Amino acid sequence: MKYLKVIPDGNTDTDKLQEVLLNIKGVKVVETVDEENPESELKKAFNKSKEQLKKGEYENIVNDIFDILINPKTK
């Protein structure tokens, strides 16, 4: 899978930017990552896990959380 990393300047409305990018054909997911707040990644994983539990995607939950715990993003 290929990824595209976009780094906005400090005063960019990231929610609006996400909205714009999701309207582009071929864009499947847009995710905001706050590198200054690493616990936000874990929080996102737990929030995502709620939806995965509803769908019965138990293996995905474990993989996502362990990936964040084992391979934390560092500056």
N, C-alpha and C positions, 0 to 999 in steps of 0.2 A: 504494500500500500504506500502511496506517496502522500506527503504532507506539505502544506504550504504554510509558512510562518509569516504572520503579519504583525509588525510592531508599531502600534499607533503612538503619536506623540502624547504628551501628558494631558492635554485638554480635549482629547477626542472622546466623544460619546460612544463607548464600546457597544452598548446595547443597540444603538442605531446602526453602527457599522456591521454588527452581526446580522441585523435585519436585511441590510443591503446585500451582503455576501450570500445569504441564503436564497436570495432571489435570482442568483446567477445559475444558469443551467450547468449541471455537473457538480454543483456544490452540495454535498450530502449533509455535513455537520460543520457547525462553526462553534468553537468553544473558547471562552475567555479564561486565560490562565494568569493568575496573579503571582508572579515569581517572588514578590516581596512578602507574600503571605502564604507559606507552604501548607499550612493547615487547611487552606481553602480547597486544595486539591482533594484532600481526604474527605472534607465535607461534601464536595461535589460527588465523590464516589458513593458516599452513603446515601445521598439524595437520589442518585441514579439507581442505587440498589433497591430502593422502594418500588420503583417501576419494574425492575427486573423480577422482584419477588412476585409481583402481581401476574407476571407473564410466565413464571416458573423457570426462569433462567438462572438457576442456582450456581452453576459452574462459572458463568460470566461474572457474577457478584464476587465470588472468591478470587478469581483471576484479577479483576480490576483493583480490588482492595490490596491484595498482596503485591501487585505490581507497584502501586504507590508506596507501600511500606518498604519494599525491598529496593526499589530504584527511585528514591526521591530526587526531584529536580533540584539541582544546586546552582547557585549563581556562578 
